[in-house]
């Protein structure tokens, strides 16, 4: 494991880690985080991928985890970021950093929750050869899983606007929900979650074009006991990728000899021989199909390691 700095196209420095296989990489995998989840959470899975011959890269969005500047460690008041910046600058910079690091192998993405929602907003989405989404669905509150529907209504209509206005950021640690978020991220996320279209522009209009342009195959892994996402949520999100072949797998804990998987369980090492193997086998098929060198000319000017 190697700690690196990823420079976004506006100069912001993101904290990342690279996991290098023993021999030549069979592919390179970008692990993109769920909302409020630090890259540390994905280390066991990244290490597993490296053991299987895949280079892996993790990162933190600006204003979260190790990508929080020192002067904002105690409070994110005044820190500027929103979901378009997280996608268009930070996530995209990680994508480009992975391709620069391993230019001659297929580029795959494993997107957890939010990480599987944002690819349609990435300027360099054409670099993706395959996408694995994990527990990734629309956050539209009326169609969330029943056990959280009442809570998220309060979250989006009262907690986020009130606390963000009072503190200048969303103090998730104080209220024990999600984690601290930049004000722009929290308020935009609330806007999305109040819309049946979910991913919308600042005026509330659905964003479709970027999702229509993604044609790389997608493996959608979702779980019947997900405490946040209903099946409608999962299907609605993946319907946005209407020009991509999507392999939708709705998995129950019993299918993998487990008592629980839920929204976060996939990344627990106990699923190394079951869920991780499913994802690995699919990625190997994609790597074999797309093992074609990509020239540096495909990369636009901008973010770099």
FIVOMI-611166 format. One line per 8 residues: number of its first residue (from 0); for each residue x, y, z of C-alpha. Coordinates in nm, 2 decimals, padded with zeros to 4 digits. Layout:
N
NUM) X Y Z; ...
This chain:
305
0) 00.00 00.00 00.00; 00.14 00.34 -00.11; 00.00 00.67 00.00; -00.02 00.92 -00.28; -00.15 01.27 -00.36; -00.40 01.31 -00.65; -00.42 01.66 -00.79; -00.76 01.76 -00.93
8) -00.78 01.99 -01.23; -00.84 02.29 -01.00; -00.52 02.22 -00.81; -00.69 02.07 -00.50; -00.49 01.78 -00.35; -00.67 01.46 -00.27; -00.54 01.19 -00.04; -00.52 00.85 -00.21
16) -00.37 00.51 -00.18; -00.24 00.26 -00.44; -00.23 -00.11 -00.40; 00.01 -00.28 -00.64; 00.00 -00.65 -00.74; 00.32 -00.86 -00.74; 00.34 -00.89 -01.12; 00.20 -00.71 -01.41
24) -00.15 -00.58 -01.34; -00.44 -00.75 -01.51; -00.65 -00.43 -01.47; -00.67 -00.12 -01.25; -00.96 -00.07 -01.02; -01.08 00.26 -00.88; -01.28 00.22 -00.56; -01.53 00.51 -00.52
32) -01.68 00.58 -00.18; -02.03 00.59 -00.04; -02.14 00.92 00.12; -01.95 00.99 00.44; -01.73 00.67 00.41; -01.36 00.71 00.43; -01.12 00.52 00.19; -00.99 00.32 00.49
40) -01.31 00.12 00.48; -01.22 -00.02 00.14; -00.86 -00.13 00.23; -00.94 -00.50 00.28; -01.11 -00.52 -00.06; -00.83 -00.33 -00.23; -00.58 -00.56 -00.08; -00.78 -00.86 -00.20
48) -00.78 -00.72 -00.55; -00.40 -00.67 -00.54; -00.36 -01.03 -00.43; -00.56 -01.13 -00.73; -00.34 -00.94 -00.98; -00.53 -00.61 -01.00; -00.39 -00.27 -00.92; -00.63 -00.08 -00.70
56) -00.67 00.29 -00.61; -00.87 00.44 -00.32; -00.93 00.81 -00.24; -01.12 01.05 -00.03; -01.34 01.33 -00.17; -01.24 01.68 -00.07; -01.37 01.77 00.27; -01.38 01.41 00.38
64) -01.14 01.17 00.54; -00.77 01.24 00.47; -00.87 01.49 00.19; -00.97 01.75 00.45; -00.72 02.04 00.48; -00.57 02.09 00.83; -00.76 02.42 00.90; -01.09 02.24 00.84
72) -01.03 01.94 01.05; -01.23 02.07 01.35; -01.50 02.23 01.14; -01.60 02.23 00.77; -01.76 02.58 00.80; -01.66 02.77 00.49; -01.53 02.47 00.30; -01.65 02.48 -00.06
80) -01.77 02.16 -00.23; -02.08 02.00 -00.38; -02.16 01.68 -00.56; -02.07 01.82 -00.90; -01.72 01.90 -00.77; -01.69 01.56 -00.60; -01.78 01.39 -00.93; -01.64 01.63 -01.20
88) -01.31 01.71 -01.02; -01.23 01.46 -00.74; -01.37 01.13 -00.87; -01.26 01.22 -01.22; -00.91 01.30 -01.10; -00.89 00.95 -00.94; -01.00 00.80 -01.26; -00.73 00.98 -01.45
96) -00.47 00.90 -01.19; -00.55 00.53 -01.22; -00.52 00.54 -01.60; -00.19 00.74 -01.58; -00.06 00.48 -01.33; -00.16 00.18 -01.53; -00.22 00.30 -01.89; -00.20 -00.03 -02.07
104) -00.47 -00.23 -01.88; -00.84 -00.21 -01.86; -00.98 00.05 -01.61; -01.26 -00.08 -01.39; -01.46 00.10 -01.12; -01.62 -00.04 -00.81; -01.87 00.22 -00.69; -02.03 00.19 -00.34
112) -02.36 00.36 -00.31; -02.28 00.72 -00.41; -01.98 00.59 -00.60; -02.21 00.40 -00.84; -02.45 00.70 -00.87; -02.19 00.96 -01.00; -02.02 00.81 -01.31; -02.26 00.98 -01.55
120) -02.12 01.31 -01.42; -01.76 01.23 -01.49; -01.60 01.42 -01.77; -01.37 01.13 -01.86; -01.64 00.86 -01.82; -01.53 00.71 -02.16; -01.22 00.57 -01.98; -01.43 00.32 -01.78
128) -01.42 -00.03 -01.93; -01.65 -00.18 -01.67; -01.84 -00.06 -01.36; -01.94 -00.27 -01.05; -02.20 -00.09 -00.84; -02.25 -00.21 -00.48; -02.57 -00.12 -00.30; -02.61 00.18 -00.53
136) -02.96 00.32 -00.59; -03.17 00.63 -00.61; -03.19 00.82 -00.28; -03.54 00.95 -00.35; -03.69 00.95 -00.01; -04.04 00.83 -00.09; -03.89 00.51 -00.23; -03.63 00.43 00.03
144) -03.64 00.11 00.22; -03.94 00.13 00.46; -03.73 00.12 00.78; -03.56 00.46 00.70; -03.83 00.64 00.51; -03.96 00.84 00.82; -03.60 00.93 00.92; -03.49 01.05 00.58
152) -03.80 01.27 00.54; -03.69 01.46 00.86; -03.33 01.46 00.74; -03.39 01.62 00.40; -03.66 01.87 00.50; -03.55 01.97 00.84; -03.21 01.84 00.97; -02.99 01.92 00.67
160) -03.12 02.28 00.60; -03.14 02.37 00.97; -02.80 02.23 01.08; -02.62 02.34 00.77; -02.75 02.69 00.82; -02.66 02.70 01.19; -02.31 02.54 01.16; -02.21 02.63 00.81
168) -02.17 02.26 00.73; -02.36 01.94 00.81; -02.24 01.83 01.15; -02.30 01.46 01.10; -02.07 01.35 01.38; -02.26 01.56 01.63; -02.60 01.42 01.53; -02.46 01.07 01.46
176) -02.58 01.06 01.10; -02.36 01.01 00.79; -02.06 01.21 00.92; -01.96 01.57 00.87; -02.03 01.70 00.52; -01.95 02.03 00.34; -02.26 02.25 00.33; -02.28 02.23 -00.05
184) -02.26 01.86 -00.05; -02.53 01.81 00.21; -02.78 02.06 00.07; -02.74 01.93 -00.29; -02.78 01.58 -00.17; -03.10 01.68 00.01; -03.22 01.84 -00.32; -03.15 01.51 -00.50
192) -03.32 01.30 -00.24; -03.64 01.51 -00.26; -03.67 01.45 -00.64; -03.81 01.14 -00.80; -03.54 01.19 -01.07; -03.27 01.19 -00.80; -02.97 01.32 -01.01; -03.08 01.67 -01.10
200) -02.92 02.00 -01.19; -02.94 02.31 -00.97; -03.29 02.39 -01.11; -03.42 02.04 -01.04; -03.41 01.92 -01.40; -03.31 01.55 -01.44; -02.95 01.49 -01.57; -02.95 01.23 -01.84
208) -02.69 01.30 -02.11; -02.38 01.17 -01.93; -02.56 00.85 -01.82; -02.67 00.79 -02.18; -02.31 00.81 -02.30; -02.19 00.52 -02.07; -02.19 00.20 -02.27; -01.94 00.00 -02.07
216) -02.10 -00.31 -01.90; -02.22 -00.28 -01.55; -02.25 -00.54 -01.27; -02.52 -00.42 -01.02; -02.49 -00.60 -00.68; -02.77 -00.52 -00.45; -02.90 -00.69 -00.13; -03.25 -00.78 -00.02
224) -03.17 -00.67 00.34; -03.03 -00.33 00.24; -03.16 -00.10 00.52; -03.15 00.21 00.29; -03.23 00.10 -00.07; -03.55 -00.06 -00.19; -03.56 -00.26 -00.51; -03.73 00.03 -00.68
232) -03.43 00.25 -00.57; -03.18 00.01 -00.72; -03.37 -00.03 -01.05; -03.44 00.34 -01.08; -03.07 00.42 -01.06; -02.96 00.16 -01.30; -03.23 00.25 -01.55; -03.04 00.58 -01.60
240) -02.76 00.37 -01.77; -03.00 00.29 -02.05; -02.73 00.23 -02.31; -02.51 00.01 -02.10; -02.57 -00.37 -02.05; -02.65 -00.41 -01.69; -02.62 -00.75 -01.51; -02.86 -00.70 -01.21
248) -02.81 -00.93 -00.92; -03.04 -00.91 -00.62; -02.87 -01.11 -00.35; -03.02 -01.23 -00.02; -02.80 -01.31 00.28; -02.90 -01.67 00.25; -02.76 -01.68 -00.10; -02.41 -01.63 00.05
256) -02.46 -01.82 00.37; -02.48 -01.50 00.58; -02.72 -01.36 00.84; -02.68 -01.01 00.70; -02.52 -00.81 00.42; -02.71 -00.48 00.42; -02.59 -00.15 00.27; -02.23 -00.18 00.39
264) -02.16 -00.55 00.44; -02.02 -00.64 00.09; -01.68 -00.49 00.19; -01.64 -00.71 00.50; -01.37 -00.97 00.46; -01.61 -01.25 00.56; -01.74 -01.23 00.20; -01.40 -01.29 00.04
272) -01.50 -01.63 -00.09; -01.86 -01.54 -00.20; -01.95 -01.18 -00.29; -01.59 -01.08 -00.36; -01.54 -01.37 -00.58; -01.86 -01.28 -00.78; -01.72 -00.94 -00.84; -01.38 -01.07 -00.93
280) -01.50 -01.32 -01.18; -01.71 -01.05 -01.35; -01.41 -00.81 -01.36; -01.18 -01.08 -01.50; -01.43 -01.13 -01.79; -01.42 -00.75 -01.85; -01.04 -00.74 -01.82; -01.00 -01.02 -02.08
288) -01.24 -00.85 -02.32; -01.08 -00.51 -02.29; -00.71 -00.59 -02.25; -00.62 -00.34 -02.53; -00.35 -00.07 -02.47; -00.49 00.28 -02.43; -00.27 00.57 -02.55; -00.21 00.87 -02.34
296) -00.39 01.07 -02.61; -00.72 00.95 -02.47; -00.65 01.15 -02.15; -00.76 01.51 -02.15; -00.55 01.78 -01.99; -00.61 01.82 -01.62; -00.59 01.62 -01.30; -00.27 01.41 -01.24
304) -00.09 01.23 -00.97
